[in-house]
Amino acid sequence: MDTTVDGVAGWATGMMERLGAPGAGLAIALENLFPPLPSEVILPLAGFTASRGEMSLFDALLWTTLGSVIGALALYGVGAALGRDRTVAIAARLPLVKVEDIEKAEAWFRKHGTKTVFFGRMIPVFRSLISVPAGVERMPLAHFVTLTTLGSLIWNSVFVLAGYQLGESWSLVEGYAGILSKVVIGLAALAVVTFVVVRLRERRSKGRHAAR
């Protein structure tokens, strides 16, 4: 395991040693707020800790899921505080972004928001970011919490149980999950590049028409 992962694992271990299962929950809450902190390390480590009898498996699942919900609610609050007008105003100042693109994204979220929040909780990186548009769109809070809880419980259970079963070899989970994270990040980067290329071509096309 590289030094970065060792550092995260050491930090998470310290949290669990000091606070027990609530420490695992706090670590996951912070992971939601700061996506570079990998849940793929924290969750299996919580399972491993449970396998050693330092916390119960039930507590590990309960507190990590609670931490996921708390972190998601914090980001939901950010989106709700910004609101649609501020979000549109900020995005409209960004290069290559059009207000109509934002409106299309809003319409898409209104149509697919339920599925997006539920399944988004099981996609690396995206699982944190999806809470912001949910807040901007003011998705009913009870609905948001229910979907976030269910999606997070599935994601957390897979990794906590894997760590519990693997015991001392819990770190193997991170290797396989890391591949999934890289694929998701790569697809997101490809989408951004495609978006930029399309926008630049549109600008050049408009510039040529204006010059005629």
N, C-alpha and C positions, 0 to 999 in steps of 0.2 A: 504494500500500500504506500502511495506517495506521501510526502510530508504534509501536504495540504489536508488530505483525508485524515492523517494521523492527528493533526491539529484539531480538526472538527470532532473526531472521535474522542480525543482527550478532553476537549471542552465539554462535550455532551456527557461523558463519563463523570466528570467533576460535578455537573449539575445533578445527575442522578444520585451520586454518592451523598451530596449535601441535602437534597430535597426528596429523594426517593422518586416514586412515580410522578408526583407533581413536577419534578425537575424535567422529566421526559416531556410532559405536556408543555412546559415553558419553552423548552428547546424547539418543539414543533411549532409553537405559536410564533417564535422568532423566525423560524424557517419560512413561514408564510409571508412575513414582512420583508425578509431578505432572501429572495429565491436562491442566491448563490450558496446558502447553507443547504446541503443536500439531505433531504428526508431519507434518501436511500442509504444513508449512513446512520442517521439517528434512530430510525425505526427498527432496523435489525439489531442494533446495539441494545435498544430497550428490550427486545425479545430475548437476547442473550442474557441480559441482566436478570430478566424474569426466570430464565432457565436455571440460574444459579441460586434462586430463592431469595434474591434481594428485594423483589417486589412480586406481587402475584401477576399472572398473565392477564387476568381480568382488569387489574389496575393499570397495567401497561396499555391495554387497548382503550380503556376508559379515558385516561388522562391524555394520551396522544390525540385521540379524537376530539376531546374537549379543547386541547391546544389548537388543533386545526380550525375549529369553529371560531375560537376567540381571535386568531390571526386573520381569518377571513372577514370577520365582522369589523375589525379595525380598518381593513382596506375598503370594505363596503362603505364605511363611514367617510373615508377620504373621497370616494366617488360621489356620495350623497352631498358632502359639504361643497365640493366643487360645482356640482350641478351641471345641467346640460349647457347653459349659456357660457359658463367659464371654460368648460371643456372644449366647446366649439371655438371660443375665442382664442384659447391657447393653441389648439390644433391648427386653426386657420393661419396662424403666424408661421407655422412650420413650412419649410420649403417642400414643394411637390405635393402638398396636401390640399385638397379641395373640400369646401364645405359640403358639397353633394356626396363626397365619399363618406363623410361622417354620417350624413343622413341615411345613406344606404346601410352603413354598419348598424345604426340605431334600429332601422327597420328589420334587419336580419336578427338582431338580438331580441327584439320584441316577438319575432316569430319563433325563434329557436332558443330563447333564453333558458327555458326549463331544462332542456337537454344539455345546453352548453354548460350550465352551472353544475349539473350532476356529473356528466362525463368529464368535464374539465378538471374536476378534482382528482382525476386519475391520470393526468397528463403532466409530465415534468415541466416546470417553469410556468406553463399556462395555468396550472392549478392555483397559483397565487394571483396572477394578473386578472383572472376572470372576475374577481370580486369587485374590481373598480367599476367596470361598465354596469354591473348589476346594481351598484350604488347610484351611479349616474341616472340609470333608468328607473330608480326607486322600485325595484322588484319588491313585492310585499315581503316584509322582514321574516314573517313566520315561514313563508314559502322558501326563502333563501336559506334560512337556518336548517330547515328540514332537508333540502337537497344537498346542502353542504355537509351536513352530518352523515347522511347516507353514503354519499360519494367518498367522504373522508374515511368512514368506517371500513369500507371495502378496501381502499388503498392501504390504510394503516394495517389492517388485519393481515393482508398478504405479506407485508414486509416484517411485521412484528412476529408473526407465526414462523416465517422463514428463519429469522434470527433465533427464535426459540428452539426450532428443530435442529438447526445447524450447530448450535452451541459455540464452541471455540472457533469454528469456521464461519461465523456470521458474516465476516467481511467479504465472502464470496458473493453475497447478494449484491453488494455495491458494484462489483465488476459487471454483472449482467445488466443491472439497472442503468449503469453509466452508458452502455451502448444505446439504450432506449432514449436517454436524455440527449445524447449526441445526435441521434436521428431527428428528434423533435426540433432541436436547435438548428440543425442543418436545413430542415424544411422551412422553418421560420425565416432563416437568412435568405433562402432561395426566393421566398415570397416577397421579402423586402426588396431584393435586387430586381426582381421582375417588375414590381411596382414602380421603382425608380426609373428603370429603363423605359417603361410605357409612358410615364409622365414626361420624361425628357424628349421622347419622340413626339409627343403631343405638342410640347412647347415649340420644338423646331418646326413642326408642320404649321402651327399658327403663325410663327415668325415669317415663314416663306410666303404664306397667303397675304400677310399684312404688307410685305415688301412689294407685292405685285401691284 
